[in-house]
């Protein structure tokens, strides 16, 4: 069995699209709407920060 090349980069955009499309299948909502919500929540989470 050959190993896959590890040169492929997975971007945040690809992750957002994957999560959004999976959620859209389950909920019946629009993929773009879910993707926008994910990005919005990510921005809010960065502003809050974590306790250390």
N, C-alpha and C positions, 0 to 999 in steps of 0.2 A: 504494500500500500504506500502510495506517495504522500508526502506531507504537503499541505497547502502552503502557498507563499504567505508570509506574514507581512508583506509590504502593503496590503490593503488597509487603508485608514478608514475608520468609522467615525463620521463626524457627528456633532450634536444634532445637526439638522436631520440626519438619517435616523437617529434615535428618536427624536421628536415625531417624525413621520411614521415610524414603525409603531410607537406606542399609540399615537393618535389613530392610525388606521385600525389597529387591533381593537381599541376602545370603540371606535365607530361601528365596527362589525357587531360588537356586543350590545351597544346601546341604540344604534340606528341614527346617531347624530352625524352631522357633517364633519369630515376629517379636518377641514381647514379651521372650523370653529374650535374643535378640541385642541388642535395644534397651537392656536393662538392662546387658549387658556393655559396650556402647559408653559408656554413662554412667559406669560404674564405672572404666573405663580413662581416661576424660577427667578424672575427679577425681584419680586417681593421678598423671596427667601434670602437672596443675597443682601438685601438692605437690612434685614433683621440680624443676621449673624448668629453664631452659636456660642454658648457659654463654654469657657475653657477651664 
